[in-house]
């Protein structure tokens, strides 16, 4: 392990680690806070600027006791040890600093807390550990090891029974010798579970999994998206619409997070007549916006697009919704295709939407509403829009991933 050393933590960095300035260099210490004096040790096999916290010699008055017994071992949460007020200020400042470094000058609103009742979807990993002992849980902090868990206090109560179901599903499948990833989503009609990594399974195993699904009253169990058992379609509400989720579907992490983002988007679009909703997923924005505006929704996920279209068609009182499958990374909407819209909403994955931003910058769309889960790629795409003649009218950061450095945001651009 080597000798320990003593460091003074200067501040908390962008990834939630304590940052110390030592010998002209920067050292990162997970779970340390600004102003603390800490004893640390080197981490074999890791980057030389990383340290492991051994002891807090001088404690920050902002330090609080973590509420989860797995904190510091499990890699799910990075920040349970910091008081709420400074944590919220730090999270908003992540957005302020990143935009400033990109040369973007705009107002950043107060952070919206959107943790709500907690996470409504999780992915648990199942691996066979030493001595052939099954482990089902989350990845450990800074490694691929699995931390077995029997509870997780940041989960929505609707995920009650999810961890027990994952253990029950993993026990027969792990004997096939393959690592498993078990995605579980809370829906209005019960738990929706998709298992990945098992490879080909026998009809006897399918029958066993069906029994397990019934015993745990799962709404649906799929394996690599293929149906094993469906007791009832897994449905989520989006505005006045009811969406039957495709297997393994992406959803915002919390119900409150989806609602907060959708409320901001709807407010920015309230005068729109015809909206293009790009990277639309299963329709958290499109199905709400269609209460007042015509919507064309596009996404590369054909299953999500089909679910959105079916929900829109079966919901009365909505304006026309047209949903199409299209890879917007390879085939972004071009300026001539954008002429029909007075507003464009785009909510890309973490890598952002550089290609689409360039086409929007060359278009004459009056209003663009951007939603992002990565402030760095948002800043890059926002700069493209600004350089193309748009002005940014402010940014609202949204915190649905409480206890982590992840922050989402909504911004409006106008010509």
KAJO-V327814 format. One line per field, one symbol per residue. phi: phi as a letter, one per 20 degrees, with the letter a starting at -180 (. if undefined). burial: + if it has 24 or more other C-alpha atoms within 12 Angstrom, else -. A space follows every 10 residues. Layout:
# KAJO-V327814
phi->???
burial->???
This chain:
# KAJO-V327814
phi->.nfebdcdee aeefdnefdd dclnddcdcg mddgnedcec cfdgndgfed cdfdbefcef fefcffedfe fndfefddcd dcgfffffff fffgfgffff femddbfdfg feecflfofd bbceddceef lldfccrdff fmbefdefcd bbfeeggfeg nfffffffff gfffffndfd cdeccecfdp fdccdcofmf cfffffffff fffffelffb ccclnefdbc fbffdcecme eddeffgmff cgfcffffff ffffffffdf dfdcdddelf leogegfeff fccfcddcaf efffffffff fffedfnefg ccdcebeffe cffegffeff debcdccffg fncgffffff feedffccdd dbdbffffff fffffffeoe dedpcdfcdd dgmcefcdbc cdcce
burial->----++++++ ++++++++++ -----+++++ ++++++++++ +++-----++ ++++-+---+ --+------+ ++++++++++ ++----++++ +++++++++- ---+-+-+-- ++++++++++ ++++++++-- ---+++++++ -+---++++- ++++++++++ ++++++++++ ++++----++ ++++++++++ ++++++++-- +---++--++ ++++-+++++ ++++--++++ --++++++++ ++++++++++ ++++++++++ ++++++-+++ -+++++++++ ++++++++++ ++++++++++ +-++++++++ ++--+--+-+ ++++++-++- -+++---+-- +++++++++- -+++++++++ ++++++++++ ++++++++++ ++++++---+ ++++++++++ ++++++++++ +++++
